[in-house]
Amino acid sequence: MFCTSCGNAIVAGQAVCGKCGAPTSAGVMQGVTTVNRVEQHYRTLAVLTIIYSLFWVIGGAGMLFAARFIFSGIIGNMNPPPPPFVAPLINVLGWIVLTKGILGVVSGIGLLAREMWARVLTLVVAFVSLIDIPFGTAIGAYSIWVLLSAGSEQDYQKLCYAGH
């Protein structure tokens, strides 16, 4: 017999695969479940990360638009005109916000695709998001709770291996 998740050879009647931890047909009949915290929450975490990060992408794009067209004087004339450092400052901040949003979207998509690198990138985005009260703090804490709890790295590796 072979595991349907990873293809590892298993003994007849074995409840779970020794390599990936997935329940075998015998395990399913016996009612064995091997759901871990990462497996229960990774989709929710991925979707929340993507949605939250899309707001950052929209904000960053808006800041870049404002720096390029509004504060540089292309659209209308402000009276009095803003100081000359405002447009470059908003431009730099816009790129930072846009980059953070794009990294968050990529990490969420990577989680949905069960990629190994997505866990680390999601944790980086989560730690940066902690300073954005209240939503960033909530999503960042949730990410850390799911992805840094005891044994979560091994659980995520099993999930990734079973998904590919």
Secondary structure, 3 states (H helix, E strand, C coil): CECCCCCCECCCCCCECCCCCCECHHHHHHCCCCCCHHHHHHHHHHHHHHHHHHHHHHHHHHHHHHHHHHCCCCCCCCCCCCCCCHHHHHHHHHHHHHHHHHHHHHHHHHHHCCCHHHHHHHHHHHHHHCCCCCHHHHHHHHHHHHHCCCCHHHHHHHHHHHHC
